[in-house]
């Protein structure tokens, strides 16, 4: 419309009294200052509703219950946005207002995916409203009513789906996900243990895949486990109970997952209790056999035969599950996700197995990398919200989306069992040596779609994945044929994708490679890959794929669908009966008699005029043409009725056939999922082989040694390079040797910007890669297994939580001292810089002494040269520095300049000074200031020497 700017402040809804800030209320009449005010609902006066048109009354009734959602309101072939929603639409979607006093805009049905995704990406909640009856159905409904009002005489509309960042399922109308990474919806429950510690219950799910992760754990004073959970499984949306979290946890949500949407739920009604959750899981028809999946049953207390009371070790996790299910119910996607039955127990990575008792052995199954270490080493994130320069970005050469997601989990939890590590190493070695097969397999896998997500989507479209009462089953889509074609095309692409998985596996079997991962179950007891041959053959021949994709409907082959086969058989019998009856009529009249007519007027007997004299009273005259007369008989009427009923049964069978075919496919979900998992593993190993082939210069297979009385924890890296860069030619390699026959603690000094932090990050990343089973960029690496990497690198104040540099330093250092073992790797960079020099030196010395006594492999960098002096004769500490060349220009007395050339090479012995003024000069501090500062520093040094004398 023209003059939109004039209308912006003058739309009708801006004048409504009940929407004004000073008068707005929630659905229960509560004002925003009420402690239980629900911003998701809106009070709309009855007298206002009575004055609306029938369709606009429907809109306001839905909006009043979904005030936090943008309603995509179906009107004919278009989705319409009204009032405040229209203002959002024109602003965010660049659609134009329509004429009139009501703010109003819209777009065609087929554009839903693009516009919905746009809003959801920006943090909006979108409710899709569909017409669930036709005008003819509405007319028939109102006829049955005693007294229909004008508000009854409008087609029914219902909300069919509510979508947020955390509840995306990527239907055919929405399109595919833009990237492979998982986006989690997470619910959290907290119970305070004391003033600084809490227990947490969590449940999180990637709704595009459908696996529920449920866990409960006690945390430390730094909430390390919760922060690590957020780092490894990043939530895009978080649910919590109103008044259910401490201030400390709210601060963590504000800092660790600042970009996630947060939504508080009302206790009990929305954030279900544990017993309510179990009750609803038992009462609702989620599971076909009526039994809870094994994982859910494991949460129930031993004394509870009814399955309604959770054990104390899981009650908070089950309560978090209840919040997730409630939210999925409101989003109208609970059934398709819960009924999949995919539930997994989440256990923090640092929790040792229950049978782990020998403290001298490694007690964890996987190397522990907490949120601090993942951040400090740039494993997943580069500190700016991107992936460029991270370890994940460098080694990710996977072909498939599901391979990429599994690699994310692998890199956050490297192995600690030598046998498992060596098995991966061997697989990568074999793949490196068979590059032609590696290339062929990659070509096949690049063509495989995201089977993990598509499987979940197919299940949701099956008769098992959607409740009969779901409004989606009643929705009227004008683009139904387009959507049907897309659904069938997706299904065919999934079948082709699994066929390619099978081809990849067969490719490796012929070459006798990677025995466990690629052996068919049916061929070998040790095999993991299910033999999909018969399953794929069934669906390949079940219908004509090309025809189905073209027409948007499936016509099954014989023997595929019993319901359709029965309908076809019945029609065939009727056809035979029609022929038999027609033959009898020809014999009776002694001439040719034909069936004429169409649709519901079929099977009239057309008899020549010269034979009608034989027509008896049972023949009903229907019409005539020149030379012929038409009749119905009791028999032809019966045959027509049977034919119409048979055709209706055939129509109904075809109508739901796609859902039944998809259900049949979903029955084999265990095999499909196992195939995906096996190939995801293979894809990662192939990717690690490709990474190793991309490295310029030295590359090696790490050699792991078992701990024994003669072999204490150690690592010996020769000519190691930083793994996260591609131009390795310009990178200076370094040797690093700690533990074993040399001191376990390395005290590292050197000039500012000389490469100390890089050396530590390099070592940490190479160890992670080694225990992933990867080749590493080095001439050689020998080590005993590392159970955990601790890092204290960087000096960023946590402004949002009010925690200073020094407090963060001490918190992270405290975690190291409490949790490190002799098998750990500790990387500490310039501890104590957040406080005074004397306090910092004293604390650094105390921590260093403790680490020496713990015998864990440690690199401890410092600029405290008095600290270095005190360890010159200590056999437990190895003094090293990053080498350099220094030149001094000018007169010492008048001030001079230091020019330092960094060599970035680790050397033995301590560095005499830190050359901070060189760093200041490089940073652009004016020369006269650095000269004056250097002169004053020399005066301090002389004063210190005099005191010592």
N, C-alpha and C positions, 0 to 999 in steps of 0.2 A: 504494500500500500504506500501511498505517498505521505509525506510529512510524518514519518514514524516517530521522529524525535518529539513532535508535538503531542503524540499520543502516549509516549512512554510514562509520563507522570499522571496520566488521566484515564488509565484503564479502569473498567468498572470494578474489578476486584480490589483495587487500591482504596476504594471508597467504602467497602463493606466494613461495618462497625466491628463485627466479630473477628476481623483479621488485623485490626489495629493493635500495635504493641501494648497499649495500655489496657486492652480488653481481651486479648487472645487467651484462650483456655485450651486445655487438652480434652480428650474425649470424655473424661470424667468430671469436667468442670473445674479442674485445678489450674491455678495461675502459675507462671514460670518460677515464682519464688517459693512454691510449695516443694518440700523435700522429695515428694514422689511424682512431681510433674513429669509427664510423658510427652516429650517433644515429637514423638512419632505419630501422635494422634491430634485431632483438632475438633473442638466443639463447633458444630454448625447448627444454628437455631432451626427448629421445626417449621416456623412460619416462613423462613427463608426458603427451605426445601419445597414447601407447598407452592411457591410462586415460580419454581423452575420448570423448564420444559422436561419431559420425561427422560430424555437422554442426559441433559445437564444435571438432573437430580441423581441419576446413576453415577455421574462423574463425582459429584460432591460427596455422595455416600461412600464411594471408594476412597476419595481423597481424605475424608475425615478419619479413616482407619489407617491410612498410609501417607500421612502428611510429610514424612521424610523421603518419600519416593516421587520420582517423576513418572507420571502416568502416560504410557503410550496407549491411548484410548482408541480402539478400533471403530471406525465409522465407514462402513462399506469396504472399499479397497485401500483405505488410508488409515494410518495411525495419526491421531490428532492430539495436540498438546494445547491445554487451555490455561488461562489465567497466569498464575505464578510459574507454572511449568512452561508455558509458552515463552515467557521472558527468558527462562534458562535456555530454551531451545534456540531462540534467535541469537542469544549471546554466544553459546557454546557450539552450536551446530551450523550457524550461518544460514538458517532457513528464514524466509521472509514471513512477516505477519500477514494474515488475511484481513479482508475488510470487515468492519464492524466495531462495535463498542467493546466487545470482549477480546482480550488478548488471546490470540488463536493462531496456531501454525500447524503444519503437518507435512507428511511425506508418504510415498507409496509403501505398501506392505513389503515389497521386495527389498526395500532399502533398510529394513529394520536392523539387520546385523551391523551395518556401518554406523548408524546413528546411535544405537544402544552401546556399542563398544566404545565409541567416542566419549559418551557421558560416563560410563563405568570407569574408563581409564582415568578420568578426571576426579573420581571419588564419589560420583553420584550413585544413588540407588534407583534402578529402573524397574517399574512394574509394567508388565505387558498384559494389556486387557484385550480379550478377544470376544467377538460375538459368538455365543454358544447356541444360537438357534437362528433359523432363517425366518423371513417375514411370514412365510406359509406356516411354519411351526408355531410362530407367535399367534397367528390368527386362530389356529386350531386350539391352542392353549386357552385363549381368552373365551372361546366358545364354551369351554367346559366350566367356566367360572360363573358363579351365581350373579355377580354384578361387578364387571370389570371397570376399573377406573382408567383415566387417561394414563396414569403411571404404569398400569399393567400392559397398556397397548404400545409397548416398545420391545424390540428384540432383547433377549437376555444377554448380558455381558458379564464376564467373570475374569478375575485376575488369574492368569495361567502360569506365570513365572515372575519371580522377583530376583533381580540380578545385582550383585555387588562385586567388588574386587575379589572377595573371598568365596563367592558362590557361583563362579562361572563354570558352565558345563559345555560350552561351545557346541550348541545344537547346529543343525544344518542351516538354520536361518541366521545364526550368529557368525558362522565361519570358523576357521581354524585359529588356534593360538598363534601369536606372533613369534614366540620363542619357546624353546624346549623346557626352560626352567620351571620348577614347581612353585606355585603361589598358594600359600596355606591360609586357611581359616582356622583360628586357634582360640580355644576357651581356656581360661586359667582360674584356678581356685587357690586361695592362700590360707594358711593357718600359721599364726605366729607361734614360734617356739620360745623366743625370748626377745629382748629389746633389739637384737641385731640379726636374728636368724628366723627363717620361715621354712615351712614345708609347702610344697606346691603340688597341685593336681593339674594335669594338662590333658587336653585332647586336641589333635590337629589333623586336618585333612586337606589334600589337594582335590577339590571337588571335580576336577576334570579327569581324575583317575579313579578315585573312590576308595582309598585305603585310609581307615581310621587308625591313628596312632594314639594310644592311651597310656598314661604313665603317672606315677606319683613318686616324689623324692624329697628328702631333706636337703636343704642347701646351706652353704656356709655364709659367713657375714658379708661376703662380696657378691652373693647370689651368682656364683660362677656357673653353676649348672643351668640356671635359667638363662643367663646371658649366652651360654654356649648353644643352648637349644635355639635361641633366636638367630644365632649366627649360622647354624647348620640347616635349620628349617625356617627360613625367613617368612614370618607371617605378613600378609597384606591386610589382614583384618583380625582384630582381637575382641573377644567377648569376655566380659567380667561382670560379676554380681554387684549391684548397687551397694556401696559401703562395704564391699567385700575385700578390698585390697588396702594394704598399708601405704603410707606416704612414700616409704622407701621403694616399694614395688611400682607405684605410679611414676616415680622418678626414673626407674629403669625403663619403663614403657616409653617415657618421653625421650630418652636418650638412645637406648639400644635399637628401638624400632619406631623412630620418630615419624616415619612416613606411613606407618600402618594406620588404617582406620580403627578407631576404638568405639565400642558400643556397650553401654551398660544395660544389663537386664534386671528386671524386677525379681527379687528372691521368690523362690517356690513356683510362682506362676509361670515365669519365663526361664529362669535359671533353676531347673528342676532339682529336687533333692535326690540323693542317691537311690533311696527306695522308690521314689516316683519314676526315676529313669528305668530301673529294672522292671517295675510294674508295666510301664508302657512298652518296653521291649518285648515283654511276654504277651501282652494283650493285643498289640497291633499285629496285623498280618504281614509282618516283614519277612518271615522265614517260612518256606513252604512246608517243612516238616514240623513246624511249631517249636523246634528246639533252638536254643541260643547257640551260635557258633562256639567252638571250643575255647577260643580266647576269652570271650565274654563269660563263659561258665567258670573260667579260672579265677575270675574276680569275685565270685560268690563265696561267702563264708562257709566253712565246712559243716556247721550245724544247721544251715538253712536248706531244708528240703524243697521249699517253694521257690527258691531262686530269687528272693526279693530283698536280701540283705547282703551287702558287699562286705568283704573282709576289710579289716582296719588298714591293711597295706594297699588297698586299692579304692577305698570309698571316695576319696577326693578326685581321683582320675575318672571314676564312673560318673560323679557329679558333673565334671567338665564335659563328659560325653553327652550328658543330658542337655546341657546348654547348646551344644552343637546340633543335636537332633531337633531341639525346639526351633532353632534358627533355620535349619534346613526345611522344617515343616512349614514355617512362615514363608519360605522361599519357594515352596511347592516342589521340592526336589528330594525330600527325605526318603521316600519309598525307593526310588531308583538307586540311591546310594547305600542305604542301610541294608536293603535286601540282597545286595551283592555279597554281603557276608564277609567282607575283607577287613578284619580287625587285627592289629598288631600291638604288642606290648612295647612301650617306649621305656628303655632303661638308659639313664645317663652313661656316657661312655666310660667315665672314671669309676663306675661301681664295679668292684671285683666280683667274679663268680662266687656263688655261695660256698662252693667246696674249696675255695682258695684259702689255704692256711699257711703255707710255707712262705714267709716274708722274704726269704733270700731269693725266691724265684719271681719271675714276672707274673703279676697277679691279674693283669688285664688282657683280654683277648685282642684288643686293638690299641694302638698307640693313642694316648690322650692328647688331643689338641683343643684347648679351651678357647673361648671367644677372644681372649687377650692375645694368645699366640696366633690364631688365625688372622687377626687384624694386624699384629706387629710384623708378621712375615709376609703379608700381602698374599695369602693363599687363595682367597676367594674374591677379595675386593681390594682395589688399589688405593683406598682412602678417600677417593673422590666420587665414590658411587659407581665406578666403572670396573671393567674387567681387564682392560689393557695393562700389561705389565704384571699380571698376577700369575701364580703358578698354574692355576686352573686354565687360564687362557693359553699359556705356553704349551701345556702337554695335551690339551684337548684336540684330538684329531679324529674323534668319533664320526661315524657316518649317520647314525640314527639318533633321534630325539631321546629314545629311552636309554641308549648307551650314554648319552651326555648326562642324563639325570643320575644314572648309577655312578658315573665317574665322580660327580659332585659328592656323593656319599662316601665313596672309596677314599677320596683325597682328604676327607675330614676324619677318617678312621683307618689309617694304615695298619698293616698286620704286625703282630708280634711273634707269631709262630714261624720259626725258620723254615720248616718244611713247606708251609703254605707260600711263603715268600719265594722260595726256590722253585716251586711249581710254576708260579707266574713268570719268574725270570726265564725258565726253560721255554715256556710258551712264547714269550717275546723273542727269544733267541731264534727259535724255529721259524717264526714269522719273518724275522729279518733275513733269514737265509733263503726264504722262498718268496721273493718279491713278486714274481709273476702271479702266484696264487693270491698273494696279499692284494695285488692290484685288481684281479678278477673279483675277489670277494668284496672289495670296496665298491667296485662298480655296481654290484648287485645290491649292496646295502644302501647306497645312496638313493636307490629307487624305492626303498621301503618307507611307507608313511609312518606316522606316529601311531603304531599299533596299540600301544598301551592306552592312549587316550581314545582312539577309535573303538577299541573293544568296549570301553565303558559307555561310549555313545550308542553303540549298537545294542548293548544290553538295555539301555534306557528306552530304546525304540521297540523293544520286544514286548510280548504279552506279559512277561514276568517282571519287566522293569517299570511298568506304569500301572497304577491302580485303575480298575475299571471306573471308579468314581472320579478320577482326576479330570478337572475341567478341560484339559488339553484334548481329551477324547471327544469332547463336544464342540471344540472350536471349529469355526467355519473359516477356512483359508481360501482366498481367491487364487493364491499361487500354489495350491495343493499339488498340482502336477509337477511344477518345478521342484518343490521340496521332495516329492516322492522320487523323482529322477536323481536328485542329489543323494538321498538316502541309499538308493540302490547302487549308485556309482561308488559311494563310500564303502559299501559292503563288498562290492567286487574288488575295490582297491585293497581292502583288508585281506581277502582271499588270495589275491595276487601277491600281497606282501608276505603272507605266511608261506606261499609257494617259493618266494625268493629266499626266505630264511632256510627252508628245507634244502634249496639248491646250494646255499652257502655251506651248510653243514655237510652235504654230500661231497662238495668240493674238497673239504678238508679230510673227510673220511677216506677218500681215494688216495690222498697223500699221506695217510696215517699220522696226521697231526693232531695235537691238542686232544688227546684221547678222551678225557672225561667229559669235557664240555660239549663235544660234538658227536659222542656216541649215542645212537638211538637206544631208548629204553628196551625196545623189543629185541635189539640185536645183542645187547650186552647188559649184564646185571649192574655193571658199574657205570653205565651210561646215564646221562642226565637229560638229553634232548628227547622229547617225546616223538614217536613216529607219527607224523601227521598225514601220511600218504592216503589212508582210507578216508579220513575226515575231509581232506581237501578234494578227493575224488568225488565224494558224495555231493558236496556243494558245487563242484564244477559242472556236474551233470544234472543237478537238481532243477535247473531251468536254463533257458536260453539267455545268456548274459547280455549279448548284444541287443537282442529284442527288448529285454527288460529295461536296459539303460535308455533305450530309445523311446519306449512307450511309457515308462514310469510305473510299470506294474509287473509283477512276477506271475508267470503261468507255469506251474510246476510240472515236472515230468511225472510219468506214472510211478507210483510207489513212494513218492516223496511226502505227500500230505494226505492222510487218511480221510480227512473231512472233504477235501476237494475230490479225491478219488471216488468217494461214496456218491457225491453229487453227480459226477460224470457217469458213473455206472448206472445211477438211477435214470438219467436222461437217455442213456443208451437203451435201457429197458423200455422206456416210453417210446423211443424211436421204433423199436422192434414191434411193440404193440400197435403203433400207428400204422405200420406197414401191413401187419397181419389184418387189422380191421379194414384197411383200404382194399386189400386183396379180396376180402370177403364181400365187400360192397360191389366191387367190379363183377364178381361171380354172380351176385344176386341180381344186379341190373343187366348183366350180359353185355356190358360195354365198358369203355374206359370212364372211370370216375376219378376226379382229382380233388386234392385239398387246396383250398384257396383262402385268402385273407392274410392279415398281418397282425402282429402284436396280440392284443387280447381278442381279436376277431379271427384268429387262425383256425385251421382245421374245419372250415365249412366244406361240406361235400358239394362239389359242382357236378351236376348230373345233366346229361343231354336231354333236351325237350322230348325226344322220341322215347325216353325211358322213364319219364316221371310218372307214368301211369302206375308204376309199381311202388311209388312212394306211399307209405302207410301213415297212420295217425301219429306215430311216434316221431315223424320227421317234422321239424319246425322250419317253416319257410323264412329265409333271411334276405333274399333279393334275387335279381336275375340280370343276365345280359343276353344279347342276341343268341338264341340257340341253346341257352343253358339256364338252369335254376340252381339256387344255393340253399342248402339245408343244414341244420344242426340236428344231431341225435343225442340221446342220453349218453351214448358211448363216447362221441366226439367231445361233448362237454366235459365229461370225466377226464378224458385224455388231455384236454386243454388245461383243465385245473391242475392235473398232475404235472404237466409240462411247466406251467407258471410257477408252481411250488418248487419244482426241481431247479428251475432257472434262478429262483430267489435263493435257494440253498447254495447254488454255485456262486452267485454274486456275493453272498455273505462269506463264503469260504475264501473267495479271492480278496474280499475287502480286508480281511484280517490275516491274509496269507503271509504278507511280508513280516508281520509281527511274529507269526508262528515259526517262520524260517529263521528269523533272528533269535528266537527263543531256543530253537534246536541248536543253533550255533553256540549260544551262551552256555548250553549244558556242558560243553567241553572246556569251561573256563579254566580249569586246573591245567589242562594240556596247553592251551593257548598261552596262559601266563608263564608257564614253565619254559615254553619255547622262547618267549620274549626275554625272560631273564637269562637264559643260556646265551642267546645271541647278544644281549647287552654286554655280558662278560666278554664274549669273543670280540665284540666291537671295541671295548676298552683295550684289550690286549693288542688288537690290531693297531689301535691309535698310539699305544706306547711304542710299538715297533716303528710306526711312521715317525714319531717324535725322535726316536734314537737315530733314524736314518737322516733326519734333518739337521742334526748337530754337526757343526764344523769342528774339526780338531778331535782331541781325545774323548773317548767314551769307553765306559767299562761296565761290567756287571759287578755290583757290590758283593763282597764275600763276607758272609756272616759266620761268626764263631760262637760256639756254645760256652756259657759260663762254666768254669770249673775252678778247682783249687789253684790251678796253675794259670788260669786265664780270667783275669778280673775285667770288669767293664772298661772298654776302650773304644776309640775310633781313630783311624789313621787314613787321612785323605791326602792324596798326592795329586798336585796340579788340578785342583777343583776349580770350576768356573761357575759364575752366577747363572742359574738355569733359566731365568725369566727374560732373557734378552736374546734376540736372534743374531745380532752382529757380533758373534763371539770372538772374531779375529782381533778386535781391539781391547778385549777384556784380559786383564792380567790374572793368570791362574795362581793359586796359592795352595800350599800344604798346610794341613792342620792335624796335629797329633795330640790327643789328650787321653789320659788314663792308661791302664796297662803298665808298660815298662817305664812310662814317664808320669809326671804329676797329673792328677786328674783335674786340677784347676789351672787355667791359663789366665794370668793377669796381663791384660792387653793395654798398651799405651800407644800414643802417637799423636801427630798434629791434628788439629781440627780439620775436618773434611778429608782426612787421610785414608778413609775406607774402613774404619773399625766396625761401624754398624753394618756396612755391606758385607764384611767378612762373616759376621755373626748370622745375618739373614741367609747368606749363601750356604753356610753349614747347615742351618735348620732346614732349609728347603731341600737340600741334597739328601738329608737323612729321611725326610718325608718321602721323597721319590724312591729312595732305596727300599723302604719298607712297603711301598706300594707294589714293588716287584719290577720297577722300571730300571732301565739302564740310566747312568748318571754321567753328566759332563765332567769327567775327571780321568786321569791316567789310571788311578786305582783307588779303591776304597775298601778297607777292612774295618769291621766293627762287630761289637756285640749288640744285641737288640736294644733299642731305646724304648722305654715304656711310656715316656711322656716328655714333651718339649715345653719348658717354661721359658717365657721371655719377659724381660723388663726393658723394653726399648721405646724411646720416644718420651716426650714431656708435654703432653697436651692436657691442659686443665679441662675438667668436665664442668663447663659453665652451667649447664642445665641442672645438674644435681648438686651444684655448690661445692664440689670436691676439688681441692687444690692439687697442684703438681705433686707436692710432697706427700699428701695423703694418699694419692693414687700410687705413688712409688712404694709407700710403706704397705699398702693393702696388697699389691701384687707381690711384693717381697715376702710378706707374711704367708701368702698362699704357697710360695715356693718352699719356704722353710718348714711348713707343716706337712706338705704333700709330696715333696720330692723323695725319690728313693735312690739307691746306688746305681739304678739302671737309667736314671733320667738324664736329660741333656738340659742344662741351664744356661741361658744367654742373658746376661745383665749388662746393660749399657749405661755407664756413668751414674751409678746409684748415689744418691745423696745430694744431687745438684739443686734440689728444691728447697734446701735450707742453708744455714750458714756453713762456711767452709769447715770449721772445727767440728760442728755437729755431724755434718755430712761425712767427713773423714772417719769419725769415730764409728758411725753406723755402718759405713762401708767395710771397715775393718772387722767389726763384729760379725757381719753377715758372711764375709769372706772366710773367717775362721770356722763358722758353722758349716759352710759348704765343704771346706777341707775335711772336716770330721765326718761328713756324710759320704765322702768319696764319689759324689756324682760328677759326671763330666761337665765342666763349667768353663765358659769364657766370660771373663769379668773385665769390662773395659773401664778405664778411669782416667781422670786428669788430676787426681790427687797424688802428687809426686811424693809427698811424705808417706802416703800409704805404700807406695812402691818400695821406698827405701826400707821400710820395716819388714819386707818379705824377700829381700835380696838373698838371704842365706837360708830361706825356708824350702826344704826339699819337696814339700807338698804343693808348692806353687811354682809354675813355670812362667818366667817373665819374658814377654814378647812385645814387639812394637811394629807398627806399620811404617816401613822405611820411607826415607825422603832425602832430599838434598836441600840444604839451607845456605843462603848467602845473605850477608849483611851489607847494606850500603849506607854511607854517611858516617858522621862522627858520633861515637858512643856518648860523649858528654852533651852534645847539642841535640841529641835525638837522631835516630837512624831508622831505616826501613829493613824489614825482614822479607826476603823473597824465598818462598818455599816451593820446591818442585816435588809433587807427590809421586811416589813410585808404586804405591798400592801393593806392596809386597810385604808379606809377613816375615819378620826377622827376629832373631833371638835377642834377648836383653831388653832393658827398659829405655824408653825415650826420655831425654833429659828435660824436655819442655813441650808445651802444647801448641806454641806458635799461634796463639789466638789472634794476635794483631795482624797476621797475614790474612786470616779469615775475615777480619774486620775490613781490611783494605779491599779484599776481593768483593766484599758486600757493598762497597761504595762509601764507607765512612771516610770523611775528608782526611787528607794526609797529615795536616797539622795536628789533628786530634790523635791519630794513631801514633805519630812520632812522640807527642807529649805523653801519651799513655805508656808507650814502650820505655821512655826515659824513667817514668815514675815506677814502673815495674822493676826495672833494674835496681832502683834505690831500695825497694822493698826486699829484693833478693839479698842485697848487701847487708841490710839490717838483720835479716833472718840468720845469715851466716855469722854475723857478729855475736848474736845471742847464743848461737851454738858454741862458739869459741869461749 
